[in-house]
Structures are given as structure tokens and as C-alpha cells.
Amino acid sequence: MKKDKYSVALLGCGPRGRDHARAFADNPARFELVGICDKDAERLQSVSSTYEGAEPYTDAERMLSELKPDVFCFATLPRIRLELVELGVRHGVKAIAYEKPMATSLGEARRIHDLCEKAGIKTIVSHQHKYGNHWLRVKEIIDSGDIGEIHTIHATAKGWLLQYGTHLVDYMMFLNGGHRGTWVVGHVHGKEKLVDSHPSPDYALGQIEFENGVRGILECGSLAPDQPGGNSFWMNVGATVYGSEGYAQVIVGSGWQASTRSSSGLIEGSGGFDVEHDQAPYIRDLADWLDDPAKVHPCNGDVTYHGFEMVMGVCLSSLERRKITLPIESCEPIMERLKSVL
């Protein structure tokens, strides 16, 4: 049933938690932040004092039990995703919003997906960069047909696979009209980042075939190419879509460019990751989905799980030296296997 405002309880008062809190506050007609939780009392006080009416908590279970919010949002490290989703399910929330990646293992990701699907809980994951004007402009050029029939998407990031790879496969699907992958092949090397909070090989190279025949090439990590203007971790990222009559490219640190059938040469524009701009519409679309099940959020849990499968498929292909057909049936600990062989 549609509500004027949906109540929100937030766990995590670090930088990304603050971003989420601000985004909910930037949609005051649709959301009310009723509770904020963090174990660090000083950090909790700093954030909760900013939002009038938001009760401070140091225990998430107590917060959900007492406030019974519509939405549970958490911004925490990925190793505790599953237990927090289980907490939200247990307390009957309508929606869960959380950070990428959705898990650190395929087994946990599938458990999260299945739990929420069974409980009828809507989930969204923070692949919100595609709300940026530069991503939207490139999407508009592709959809207009001005680069002809697309055949290849090459997406790269200096960030490692579970830091940035799930972003990139999500944006490949976005730029490719929502088409999903049918198989992946991959190569990975380096084990330094396998003990990171976002465990990944140091470098991963994957090829994806999408159901419409478009090929995706994914590069993440130490050997990925530098992008123009990529002078920081989150900006050293790009995605280029090649068509039969031109190309269109997002360069996260310095905007977009394209050469199209009608452009008579290079055209370009500005843009860059801007959390204050991108986060608010990402959150607003959750209210629309809660209002109307037909207005499915573009960062929904189903598409996110498929993207996570593709990322893990790159690693599994490298381990087993074979093409991985999607969906992946097994839930083996792929990253743990990599630690023993790299």
C-alpha cells in the first residue's frame, strides 16, 4: 500500500552512511529517518544530531525491534551483509538498501537473494553511479541509435574486482538495454587483495557474452589501463561502447565523449561521480518502487545478484580454465580456492 512517507532506520555512520542519511533527508516528502545506529558513540552523536527526530541507537536489533521501520539501510563492510539482511527479514521490513558488493561469496549472495525474494522484501544495492549525467548522456546516445548497432563494451577500473567490478558489470547491463550475460571466461592473478575487506585477485580480466550477442570486456585492478583524469581511486574508471557507426565513452574522472553517425567528429561533455547528485534520485526511486511494484528499481537485488554472478564467474573460469555458463549452479567458496592457488 502506498504511503506518504516511509520510515527509515540506518546502520553505519561512516562516510557512506552519512551519504545515505543525507539522501533520505533530501527526499523529505517520501522518507522519514527515524533511527540511526552505530557502535561508535562519538560518530553516532555526530550524525544523529544532524537529523531531528532520528533516535540514536548502538544496537541494531533493538532499533529495528522498537521502531519497526519500513526501510532498513546499512552501510557496513561486506563481511556482515548476510547477518544484517537476516536481521531485516526477521523484523519484517519492506525494503533493504545496502552497499556493494552484495556479499564476499557466491553462497552468501545467493542466500541473501533467496531470503529477500521469499520474504517479499525489496532490495537495492548502491550501484548509483549510473544516475550521473555523464552516464545518462552516453546511455541516451546509445539508445538513439547514433552509434549504430553496438557490439562491444569495454569497462575498466584500477579498483579491484569486489571494489569496482560489480559497478562495471551493472553499468554494462544498463548501457546494453538490460540484457544479461549468458557466459563468462576469465583470467586473474595476484593474491595481495585476497585478504582485503573486499577480497579479490589483484587483477581480473573477463569476457562476457550477453544474451543479445554483445561482448563485454571487463578489467579491474593493478593492470587495468589508466583513464584520462583518473587521478583518484573512484575516478580512474571508464566504459566505452562500440557500435557499427561510432562509439560513446564514459570517463568517470573527466566526463564523456562520443563519435557518432551525425556528429561529424568528436563530441564531448563534462561529468564525474558526484554523490550528492547521484544518491538522492537513487533513493527516491526506492519510494516509487514501494508505491508501485511495476516501477522496479534499476539497482534491484535481482539484477545485482546476476552482476555478482558474472564477477565471480570470471574468477571461477580462471580457476577451472573453462567457459562458465550462467547462471552458476554451485555455491563453492571461489575466493578461498584462489588463495590456495595464486
Secondary structure as GFF3:
##gff-version 3
##sequence-region A 1 342
A	DSSP	beta_strand	6	11	.	.	.	ID=ss1
A	DSSP	alpha_helix	15	25	.	.	.	ID=ss2
A	DSSP	beta_strand	31	37	.	.	.	ID=ss3
A	DSSP	alpha_helix	41	48	.	.	.	ID=ss4
A	DSSP	beta_strand	55	57	.	.	.	ID=ss5
A	DSSP	alpha_helix	60	67	.	.	.	ID=ss6
A	DSSP	beta_strand	71	74	.	.	.	ID=ss7
A	DSSP	three_ten_helix	78	80	.	.	.	ID=ss8
A	DSSP	alpha_helix	81	90	.	.	.	ID=ss9
A	DSSP	beta_strand	95	98	.	.	.	ID=ss10
A	DSSP	alpha_helix	106	119	.	.	.	ID=ss11
A	DSSP	beta_strand	122	125	.	.	.	ID=ss12
A	DSSP	three_ten_helix	128	131	.	.	.	ID=ss13
A	DSSP	alpha_helix	133	144	.	.	.	ID=ss14
A	DSSP	beta_strand	150	157	.	.	.	ID=ss15
A	DSSP	pi_helix	161	165	.	.	.	ID=ss16
A	DSSP	alpha_helix	166	175	.	.	.	ID=ss17
A	DSSP	beta_strand	181	189	.	.	.	ID=ss18
A	DSSP	three_ten_helix	192	195	.	.	.	ID=ss19
A	DSSP	beta_strand	203	210	.	.	.	ID=ss20
A	DSSP	beta_strand	215	221	.	.	.	ID=ss21
A	DSSP	beta_strand	237	243	.	.	.	ID=ss22
A	DSSP	beta_strand	246	251	.	.	.	ID=ss23
A	DSSP	beta_strand	255	259	.	.	.	ID=ss24
A	DSSP	beta_strand	266	269	.	.	.	ID=ss25
A	DSSP	alpha_helix	275	291	.	.	.	ID=ss26
A	DSSP	alpha_helix	301	320	.	.	.	ID=ss27
A	DSSP	beta_strand	324	325	.	.	.	ID=ss28
A	DSSP	alpha_helix	334	341	.	.	.	ID=ss29
###
